[in-house]
């Protein structure tokens, strides 16, 4: 019954398995979703999709699958056995309403007539007792009254519709779209190294069992330090100029980093890294930190993340005096090499779409200085970058 849906999900790239399909079938057999497309949508998504990044693909597959069912008969026969429908309807309809449905020839006649009227009708209709529309007494439409009805759209305030037939819209959440704070947090969680150095204790189940067994069954509760993420992160944000259109995504990334990493340091630069960086953009001319001080202060096990579009004149990277704000004695490329050679893991996150990188000489030069470890600022790019940092 659900093989075509399963094949559609596989075709759009969702890694679902036959085991999950069998679980979905078992859920339907136990009436976890019944005669309701919304319920079926959420049930099938919760069982078949194991990663939030695939939600958008699932929505597209779900839409493709239902558009492939061109008639009402296809929907009924493919999704829900006829005997299920009959038993469920009998629970919610009064004897009088059941008699009225039978007056039209039963459920099959009701659905067939609905299909025929949709084919005949050429436009929107309001009021009346025949066409598919609103605020009338026709058995088809919404906001009207008819106990034999099929609701088309609307909010179903009357609660008497036999079948809901309406447009579905779902929010995109794909691994190629730009990020939001929530999605960034999910991706950043790939960068983890857990240690038990916390002052807070947690219950040690395995240790308690072993200790109790050795103690002849006398309960001996054991506690251990709670696991914490020991990863240390240093983020350097490019600000101003061509980065102004990307302020929102950088703010979201910054917010997510502060939540996910216990040890986080951050600084700002403009266009490229030179001999100084700063902590407060309002005081960047008066309160700067020397880049060499960063190297000396933050140990080599820090994970370094540059965030910027790397879009500038190439000489700003390769030449002494290339900075557009001051005279730099050493080229930016020299400072990048110092950072790259000092730290075990360094990446660059770029908000510019990856397919545009080859058209920029400065992006190409920046990538070469960090041996290609530049990633687009998308969910997939961020996940790939975090995976590299964890190696």
KESE-950862 format. One record per residue (C-alpha): residue number from 1; residue in three letters; x, y, z. Coordinates in steps of 0.5 Angstrom, whole numbers, plus 500, padded with zeros to 3 digits. Layout:
BEGIN
pt nr:NUM	rest:ALA	u:X	v:Y	w:Z
...
//
This chain:
BEGIN
pt nr:1	rest:UNK	u:500	v:500	w:500
pt nr:2	rest:UNK	u:506	v:505	w:502
pt nr:3	rest:UNK	u:511	v:502	w:497
pt nr:4	rest:UNK	u:510	v:508	w:492
pt nr:5	rest:UNK	u:511	v:513	w:498
pt nr:6	rest:UNK	u:517	v:509	w:500
pt nr:7	rest:UNK	u:520	v:509	w:493
pt nr:8	rest:UNK	u:519	v:517	w:492
pt nr:9	rest:UNK	u:523	v:518	w:499
pt nr:10	rest:UNK	u:528	v:514	w:497
pt nr:11	rest:UNK	u:528	v:518	w:490
pt nr:12	rest:UNK	u:529	v:525	w:493
pt nr:13	rest:UNK	u:535	v:522	w:497
pt nr:14	rest:UNK	u:532	v:521	w:504
pt nr:15	rest:UNK	u:536	v:515	w:507
pt nr:16	rest:UNK	u:530	v:511	w:510
pt nr:17	rest:UNK	u:530	v:503	w:511
pt nr:18	rest:UNK	u:525	v:498	w:510
pt nr:19	rest:UNK	u:525	v:497	w:517
pt nr:20	rest:UNK	u:522	v:504	w:518
pt nr:21	rest:UNK	u:517	v:502	w:513
pt nr:22	rest:UNK	u:515	v:496	w:516
pt nr:23	rest:UNK	u:514	v:501	w:523
pt nr:24	rest:UNK	u:510	v:506	w:519
pt nr:25	rest:UNK	u:505	v:500	w:517
pt nr:26	rest:UNK	u:505	v:497	w:524
pt nr:27	rest:UNK	u:503	v:504	w:526
pt nr:28	rest:UNK	u:497	v:505	w:521
pt nr:29	rest:UNK	u:495	v:498	w:523
pt nr:30	rest:UNK	u:494	v:500	w:530
pt nr:31	rest:UNK	u:490	v:507	w:528
pt nr:32	rest:UNK	u:496	v:512	w:530
pt nr:33	rest:UNK	u:494	v:516	w:524
pt nr:34	rest:UNK	u:487	v:514	w:521
pt nr:35	rest:UNK	u:483	v:518	w:515
pt nr:36	rest:UNK	u:487	v:524	w:516
pt nr:37	rest:UNK	u:492	v:527	w:512
pt nr:38	rest:UNK	u:495	v:531	w:517
pt nr:39	rest:UNK	u:496	v:525	w:522
pt nr:40	rest:UNK	u:499	v:521	w:517
pt nr:41	rest:UNK	u:504	v:526	w:515
pt nr:42	rest:UNK	u:507	v:527	w:522
pt nr:43	rest:UNK	u:507	v:520	w:523
pt nr:44	rest:UNK	u:510	v:518	w:517
pt nr:45	rest:UNK	u:515	v:524	w:518
pt nr:46	rest:UNK	u:517	v:522	w:525
pt nr:47	rest:UNK	u:518	v:514	w:523
pt nr:48	rest:UNK	u:521	v:515	w:516
pt nr:49	rest:UNK	u:526	v:521	w:517
pt nr:50	rest:UNK	u:531	v:521	w:522
pt nr:51	rest:UNK	u:535	v:528	w:521
pt nr:52	rest:UNK	u:531	v:534	w:521
pt nr:53	rest:UNK	u:536	v:537	w:515
pt nr:54	rest:UNK	u:531	v:532	w:511
pt nr:55	rest:UNK	u:525	v:535	w:513
pt nr:56	rest:UNK	u:524	v:539	w:506
pt nr:57	rest:UNK	u:526	v:533	w:502
pt nr:58	rest:UNK	u:520	v:529	w:505
pt nr:59	rest:UNK	u:515	v:535	w:504
pt nr:60	rest:UNK	u:517	v:535	w:497
pt nr:61	rest:UNK	u:516	v:527	w:496
pt nr:62	rest:UNK	u:510	v:528	w:500
pt nr:63	rest:UNK	u:507	v:533	w:495
pt nr:64	rest:UNK	u:510	v:529	w:489
pt nr:65	rest:UNK	u:506	v:522	w:492
pt nr:66	rest:UNK	u:500	v:526	w:493
pt nr:67	rest:UNK	u:500	v:529	w:486
pt nr:68	rest:UNK	u:501	v:522	w:483
pt nr:69	rest:UNK	u:494	v:520	w:486
pt nr:70	rest:UNK	u:490	v:524	w:481
pt nr:71	rest:UNK	u:483	v:521	w:483
pt nr:72	rest:UNK	u:480	v:521	w:490
pt nr:73	rest:UNK	u:479	v:513	w:488
pt nr:74	rest:UNK	u:487	v:513	w:488
pt nr:75	rest:UNK	u:487	v:516	w:495
pt nr:76	rest:UNK	u:482	v:512	w:498
pt nr:77	rest:UNK	u:485	v:505	w:495
pt nr:78	rest:UNK	u:492	v:507	w:496
pt nr:79	rest:UNK	u:492	v:510	w:503
pt nr:80	rest:UNK	u:486	v:507	w:507
pt nr:81	rest:UNK	u:482	v:501	w:506
pt nr:82	rest:UNK	u:475	v:501	w:505
pt nr:83	rest:UNK	u:473	v:497	w:511
pt nr:84	rest:UNK	u:477	v:502	w:516
pt nr:85	rest:UNK	u:474	v:508	w:513
pt nr:86	rest:UNK	u:467	v:505	w:514
pt nr:87	rest:UNK	u:468	v:503	w:521
pt nr:88	rest:UNK	u:471	v:510	w:523
pt nr:89	rest:UNK	u:466	v:514	w:520
pt nr:90	rest:UNK	u:460	v:510	w:524
pt nr:91	rest:UNK	u:464	v:512	w:530
pt nr:92	rest:UNK	u:463	v:519	w:529
pt nr:93	rest:UNK	u:456	v:520	w:525
pt nr:94	rest:UNK	u:449	v:520	w:529
pt nr:95	rest:UNK	u:444	v:515	w:526
pt nr:96	rest:UNK	u:440	v:520	w:522
pt nr:97	rest:UNK	u:447	v:523	w:519
pt nr:98	rest:UNK	u:448	v:516	w:517
pt nr:99	rest:UNK	u:441	v:515	w:514
pt nr:100	rest:UNK	u:443	v:522	w:510
pt nr:101	rest:UNK	u:449	v:519	w:507
pt nr:102	rest:UNK	u:446	v:513	w:505
pt nr:103	rest:UNK	u:440	v:517	w:501
pt nr:104	rest:UNK	u:446	v:519	w:496
pt nr:105	rest:UNK	u:448	v:512	w:495
pt nr:106	rest:UNK	u:453	v:511	w:500
pt nr:107	rest:UNK	u:460	v:514	w:501
pt nr:108	rest:UNK	u:462	v:511	w:494
pt nr:109	rest:UNK	u:457	v:515	w:491
pt nr:110	rest:UNK	u:459	v:521	w:495
pt nr:111	rest:UNK	u:466	v:521	w:493
pt nr:112	rest:UNK	u:464	v:520	w:486
pt nr:113	rest:UNK	u:459	v:526	w:485
pt nr:114	rest:UNK	u:465	v:530	w:488
pt nr:115	rest:UNK	u:469	v:528	w:483
pt nr:116	rest:UNK	u:464	v:530	w:477
pt nr:117	rest:UNK	u:462	v:537	w:480
pt nr:118	rest:UNK	u:470	v:539	w:481
pt nr:119	rest:UNK	u:470	v:537	w:473
pt nr:120	rest:UNK	u:464	v:541	w:471
pt nr:121	rest:UNK	u:465	v:547	w:476
pt nr:122	rest:UNK	u:469	v:552	w:472
pt nr:123	rest:UNK	u:470	v:558	w:478
pt nr:124	rest:UNK	u:469	v:559	w:485
pt nr:125	rest:UNK	u:462	v:559	w:488
pt nr:126	rest:UNK	u:459	v:562	w:494
pt nr:127	rest:UNK	u:452	v:560	w:497
pt nr:128	rest:UNK	u:447	v:555	w:494
pt nr:129	rest:UNK	u:446	v:548	w:494
pt nr:130	rest:UNK	u:450	v:544	w:489
pt nr:131	rest:UNK	u:457	v:547	w:487
pt nr:132	rest:UNK	u:463	v:546	w:491
pt nr:133	rest:UNK	u:464	v:553	w:495
pt nr:134	rest:UNK	u:463	v:556	w:501
pt nr:135	rest:UNK	u:457	v:558	w:506
pt nr:136	rest:UNK	u:452	v:554	w:502
pt nr:137	rest:UNK	u:448	v:547	w:503
pt nr:138	rest:UNK	u:452	v:543	w:498
pt nr:139	rest:UNK	u:455	v:537	w:501
pt nr:140	rest:UNK	u:462	v:540	w:498
pt nr:141	rest:UNK	u:466	v:546	w:500
pt nr:142	rest:UNK	u:467	v:549	w:507
pt nr:143	rest:UNK	u:464	v:554	w:512
pt nr:144	rest:UNK	u:457	v:551	w:510
pt nr:145	rest:UNK	u:452	v:546	w:513
pt nr:146	rest:UNK	u:451	v:539	w:510
pt nr:147	rest:UNK	u:452	v:532	w:514
pt nr:148	rest:UNK	u:453	v:529	w:508
pt nr:149	rest:UNK	u:459	v:533	w:506
pt nr:150	rest:UNK	u:466	v:533	w:504
pt nr:151	rest:UNK	u:470	v:539	w:506
pt nr:152	rest:UNK	u:475	v:543	w:501
pt nr:153	rest:UNK	u:479	v:547	w:505
pt nr:154	rest:UNK	u:477	v:552	w:510
pt nr:155	rest:UNK	u:477	v:551	w:518
pt nr:156	rest:UNK	u:472	v:546	w:519
pt nr:157	rest:UNK	u:468	v:549	w:524
pt nr:158	rest:UNK	u:462	v:545	w:523
pt nr:159	rest:UNK	u:466	v:539	w:524
pt nr:160	rest:UNK	u:461	v:535	w:520
pt nr:161	rest:UNK	u:465	v:533	w:514
pt nr:162	rest:UNK	u:466	v:526	w:512
pt nr:163	rest:UNK	u:473	v:528	w:508
pt nr:164	rest:UNK	u:478	v:533	w:508
pt nr:165	rest:UNK	u:481	v:535	w:502
pt nr:166	rest:UNK	u:486	v:541	w:502
pt nr:167	rest:UNK	u:492	v:544	w:500
pt nr:168	rest:UNK	u:498	v:543	w:504
pt nr:169	rest:UNK	u:504	v:547	w:505
pt nr:170	rest:UNK	u:511	v:546	w:509
pt nr:171	rest:UNK	u:517	v:550	w:511
pt nr:172	rest:UNK	u:523	v:548	w:508
pt nr:173	rest:UNK	u:529	v:545	w:512
pt nr:174	rest:UNK	u:534	v:543	w:507
pt nr:175	rest:UNK	u:542	v:542	w:507
pt nr:176	rest:UNK	u:543	v:547	w:502
pt nr:177	rest:UNK	u:539	v:553	w:505
pt nr:178	rest:UNK	u:542	v:558	w:509
pt nr:179	rest:UNK	u:542	v:557	w:516
pt nr:180	rest:UNK	u:537	v:560	w:522
pt nr:181	rest:UNK	u:540	v:560	w:529
pt nr:182	rest:UNK	u:536	v:553	w:531
pt nr:183	rest:UNK	u:539	v:549	w:525
pt nr:184	rest:UNK	u:546	v:552	w:526
pt nr:185	rest:UNK	u:546	v:549	w:533
pt nr:186	rest:UNK	u:544	v:542	w:530
pt nr:187	rest:UNK	u:550	v:543	w:526
pt nr:188	rest:UNK	u:555	v:545	w:531
pt nr:189	rest:UNK	u:553	v:539	w:536
pt nr:190	rest:UNK	u:558	v:535	w:531
pt nr:191	rest:UNK	u:564	v:539	w:534
pt nr:192	rest:UNK	u:564	v:535	w:541
pt nr:193	rest:UNK	u:569	v:532	w:545
pt nr:194	rest:UNK	u:566	v:530	w:552
pt nr:195	rest:UNK	u:570	v:530	w:558
pt nr:196	rest:UNK	u:568	v:529	w:566
pt nr:197	rest:UNK	u:571	v:535	w:569
pt nr:198	rest:UNK	u:564	v:538	w:571
pt nr:199	rest:UNK	u:563	v:540	w:578
pt nr:200	rest:UNK	u:556	v:537	w:577
pt nr:201	rest:UNK	u:555	v:530	w:579
pt nr:202	rest:UNK	u:550	v:525	w:575
pt nr:203	rest:UNK	u:548	v:518	w:577
pt nr:204	rest:UNK	u:552	v:513	w:575
pt nr:205	rest:UNK	u:548	v:507	w:573
pt nr:206	rest:UNK	u:553	v:502	w:571
pt nr:207	rest:UNK	u:557	v:503	w:577
pt nr:208	rest:UNK	u:552	v:503	w:581
pt nr:209	rest:UNK	u:550	v:496	w:579
pt nr:210	rest:UNK	u:557	v:493	w:579
pt nr:211	rest:UNK	u:558	v:496	w:586
pt nr:212	rest:UNK	u:551	v:494	w:589
pt nr:213	rest:UNK	u:553	v:487	w:586
pt nr:214	rest:UNK	u:560	v:486	w:589
pt nr:215	rest:UNK	u:556	v:489	w:596
pt nr:216	rest:UNK	u:552	v:483	w:596
pt nr:217	rest:UNK	u:546	v:486	w:594
pt nr:218	rest:UNK	u:546	v:492	w:598
pt nr:219	rest:UNK	u:545	v:498	w:594
pt nr:220	rest:UNK	u:551	v:502	w:593
pt nr:221	rest:UNK	u:549	v:509	w:589
pt nr:222	rest:UNK	u:555	v:512	w:585
pt nr:223	rest:UNK	u:556	v:518	w:582
pt nr:224	rest:UNK	u:560	v:521	w:577
pt nr:225	rest:UNK	u:562	v:528	w:574
pt nr:226	rest:UNK	u:557	v:530	w:569
pt nr:227	rest:UNK	u:560	v:530	w:561
pt nr:228	rest:UNK	u:561	v:537	w:558
pt nr:229	rest:UNK	u:564	v:539	w:552
pt nr:230	rest:UNK	u:571	v:541	w:552
pt nr:231	rest:UNK	u:572	v:543	w:545
pt nr:232	rest:UNK	u:575	v:550	w:545
pt nr:233	rest:UNK	u:573	v:555	w:539
pt nr:234	rest:UNK	u:576	v:561	w:537
pt nr:235	rest:UNK	u:572	v:565	w:532
pt nr:236	rest:UNK	u:574	v:571	w:528
pt nr:237	rest:UNK	u:569	v:575	w:524
pt nr:238	rest:UNK	u:570	v:579	w:518
pt nr:239	rest:UNK	u:565	v:586	w:519
pt nr:240	rest:UNK	u:564	v:592	w:515
pt nr:241	rest:UNK	u:564	v:593	w:507
pt nr:242	rest:UNK	u:561	v:587	w:503
pt nr:243	rest:UNK	u:560	v:583	w:509
pt nr:244	rest:UNK	u:554	v:588	w:511
pt nr:245	rest:UNK	u:549	v:584	w:507
pt nr:246	rest:UNK	u:551	v:578	w:511
pt nr:247	rest:UNK	u:550	v:581	w:518
pt nr:248	rest:UNK	u:544	v:577	w:520
pt nr:249	rest:UNK	u:547	v:570	w:519
pt nr:250	rest:UNK	u:553	v:572	w:522
pt nr:251	rest:UNK	u:549	v:574	w:528
pt nr:252	rest:UNK	u:545	v:567	w:528
pt nr:253	rest:UNK	u:552	v:564	w:528
pt nr:254	rest:UNK	u:555	v:568	w:534
pt nr:255	rest:UNK	u:548	v:566	w:538
pt nr:256	rest:UNK	u:549	v:559	w:536
pt nr:257	rest:UNK	u:556	v:559	w:538
pt nr:258	rest:UNK	u:555	v:562	w:545
pt nr:259	rest:UNK	u:550	v:557	w:547
pt nr:260	rest:UNK	u:553	v:551	w:544
pt nr:261	rest:UNK	u:561	v:552	w:546
pt nr:262	rest:UNK	u:563	v:553	w:554
pt nr:263	rest:UNK	u:570	v:555	w:552
pt nr:264	rest:UNK	u:569	v:560	w:546
pt nr:265	rest:UNK	u:573	v:567	w:544
pt nr:266	rest:UNK	u:571	v:571	w:539
pt nr:267	rest:UNK	u:574	v:577	w:535
pt nr:268	rest:UNK	u:573	v:582	w:529
pt nr:269	rest:UNK	u:577	v:583	w:523
pt nr:270	rest:UNK	u:576	v:587	w:516
pt nr:271	rest:UNK	u:577	v:584	w:510
pt nr:272	rest:UNK	u:583	v:580	w:512
pt nr:273	rest:UNK	u:587	v:578	w:518
pt nr:274	rest:UNK	u:593	v:583	w:519
pt nr:275	rest:UNK	u:597	v:584	w:526
pt nr:276	rest:UNK	u:591	v:586	w:530
pt nr:277	rest:UNK	u:584	v:584	w:531
pt nr:278	rest:UNK	u:579	v:587	w:536
pt nr:279	rest:UNK	u:573	v:585	w:541
pt nr:280	rest:UNK	u:569	v:591	w:540
pt nr:281	rest:UNK	u:567	v:594	w:534
pt nr:282	rest:UNK	u:565	v:601	w:537
pt nr:283	rest:UNK	u:572	v:602	w:540
pt nr:284	rest:UNK	u:576	v:598	w:534
pt nr:285	rest:UNK	u:581	v:604	w:533
pt nr:286	rest:UNK	u:583	v:605	w:540
pt nr:287	rest:UNK	u:582	v:598	w:543
pt nr:288	rest:UNK	u:586	v:593	w:539
pt nr:289	rest:UNK	u:589	v:586	w:540
pt nr:290	rest:UNK	u:595	v:584	w:537
pt nr:291	rest:UNK	u:594	v:577	w:533
pt nr:292	rest:UNK	u:601	v:575	w:535
pt nr:293	rest:UNK	u:598	v:575	w:542
pt nr:294	rest:UNK	u:592	v:571	w:540
pt nr:295	rest:UNK	u:597	v:566	w:538
pt nr:296	rest:UNK	u:601	v:566	w:545
pt nr:297	rest:UNK	u:595	v:566	w:549
pt nr:298	rest:UNK	u:590	v:561	w:546
pt nr:299	rest:UNK	u:593	v:554	w:545
pt nr:300	rest:UNK	u:594	v:550	w:539
pt nr:301	rest:UNK	u:588	v:545	w:541
pt nr:302	rest:UNK	u:583	v:551	w:540
pt nr:303	rest:UNK	u:579	v:550	w:533
pt nr:304	rest:UNK	u:579	v:556	w:529
pt nr:305	rest:UNK	u:574	v:559	w:525
pt nr:306	rest:UNK	u:574	v:565	w:520
pt nr:307	rest:UNK	u:567	v:567	w:518
pt nr:308	rest:UNK	u:567	v:572	w:512
pt nr:309	rest:UNK	u:566	v:573	w:504
pt nr:310	rest:UNK	u:574	v:573	w:503
pt nr:311	rest:UNK	u:572	v:578	w:497
pt nr:312	rest:UNK	u:577	v:584	w:496
pt nr:313	rest:UNK	u:582	v:586	w:492
pt nr:314	rest:UNK	u:588	v:580	w:492
pt nr:315	rest:UNK	u:593	v:585	w:494
pt nr:316	rest:UNK	u:590	v:586	w:500
pt nr:317	rest:UNK	u:592	v:579	w:502
pt nr:318	rest:UNK	u:598	v:578	w:498
pt nr:319	rest:UNK	u:602	v:585	w:499
pt nr:320	rest:UNK	u:605	v:589	w:505
pt nr:321	rest:UNK	u:601	v:595	w:506
pt nr:322	rest:UNK	u:595	v:592	w:502
pt nr:323	rest:UNK	u:590	v:594	w:508
pt nr:324	rest:UNK	u:585	v:599	w:506
pt nr:325	rest:UNK	u:585	v:602	w:513
pt nr:326	rest:UNK	u:592	v:602	w:515
pt nr:327	rest:UNK	u:599	v:601	w:513
pt nr:328	rest:UNK	u:601	v:593	w:515
pt nr:329	rest:UNK	u:608	v:591	w:515
pt nr:330	rest:UNK	u:607	v:584	w:514
pt nr:331	rest:UNK	u:602	v:581	w:508
pt nr:332	rest:UNK	u:595	v:578	w:511
pt nr:333	rest:UNK	u:598	v:572	w:507
pt nr:334	rest:UNK	u:604	v:572	w:512
pt nr:335	rest:UNK	u:599	v:572	w:518
pt nr:336	rest:UNK	u:594	v:567	w:516
pt nr:337	rest:UNK	u:600	v:562	w:515
pt nr:338	rest:UNK	u:602	v:563	w:522
pt nr:339	rest:UNK	u:595	v:562	w:524
pt nr:340	rest:UNK	u:595	v:556	w:520
pt nr:341	rest:UNK	u:601	v:553	w:522
pt nr:342	rest:UNK	u:600	v:554	w:530
pt nr:343	rest:UNK	u:593	v:551	w:530
pt nr:344	rest:UNK	u:591	v:544	w:529
pt nr:345	rest:UNK	u:585	v:545	w:526
pt nr:346	rest:UNK	u:583	v:552	w:522
pt nr:347	rest:UNK	u:577	v:553	w:517
pt nr:348	rest:UNK	u:573	v:558	w:514
pt nr:349	rest:UNK	u:566	v:559	w:513
pt nr:350	rest:UNK	u:564	v:563	w:507
pt nr:351	rest:UNK	u:557	v:566	w:506
pt nr:352	rest:UNK	u:558	v:567	w:499
pt nr:353	rest:UNK	u:555	v:561	w:495
pt nr:354	rest:UNK	u:560	v:556	w:493
pt nr:355	rest:UNK	u:558	v:556	w:486
pt nr:356	rest:UNK	u:561	v:563	w:486
pt nr:357	rest:UNK	u:568	v:562	w:489
pt nr:358	rest:UNK	u:571	v:560	w:482
pt nr:359	rest:UNK	u:570	v:567	w:480
pt nr:360	rest:UNK	u:573	v:571	w:485
pt nr:361	rest:UNK	u:581	v:571	w:485
pt nr:362	rest:UNK	u:581	v:573	w:493
pt nr:363	rest:UNK	u:577	v:567	w:495
pt nr:364	rest:UNK	u:581	v:562	w:491
pt nr:365	rest:UNK	u:587	v:565	w:494
pt nr:366	rest:UNK	u:584	v:565	w:501
pt nr:367	rest:UNK	u:582	v:558	w:500
pt nr:368	rest:UNK	u:590	v:556	w:498
pt nr:369	rest:UNK	u:592	v:559	w:504
pt nr:370	rest:UNK	u:588	v:554	w:508
pt nr:371	rest:UNK	u:589	v:548	w:504
pt nr:372	rest:UNK	u:582	v:548	w:501
pt nr:373	rest:UNK	u:579	v:548	w:508
pt nr:374	rest:UNK	u:573	v:553	w:506
pt nr:375	rest:UNK	u:566	v:551	w:507
pt nr:376	rest:UNK	u:559	v:555	w:505
pt nr:377	rest:UNK	u:555	v:558	w:510
pt nr:378	rest:UNK	u:550	v:553	w:509
pt nr:379	rest:UNK	u:547	v:547	w:514
pt nr:380	rest:UNK	u:551	v:542	w:510
pt nr:381	rest:UNK	u:557	v:546	w:509
pt nr:382	rest:UNK	u:557	v:548	w:517
pt nr:383	rest:UNK	u:556	v:540	w:518
pt nr:384	rest:UNK	u:562	v:539	w:514
pt nr:385	rest:UNK	u:566	v:544	w:517
pt nr:386	rest:UNK	u:565	v:541	w:524
pt nr:387	rest:UNK	u:566	v:534	w:522
pt nr:388	rest:UNK	u:573	v:537	w:519
pt nr:389	rest:UNK	u:575	v:540	w:526
pt nr:390	rest:UNK	u:573	v:534	w:530
pt nr:391	rest:UNK	u:578	v:530	w:526
//
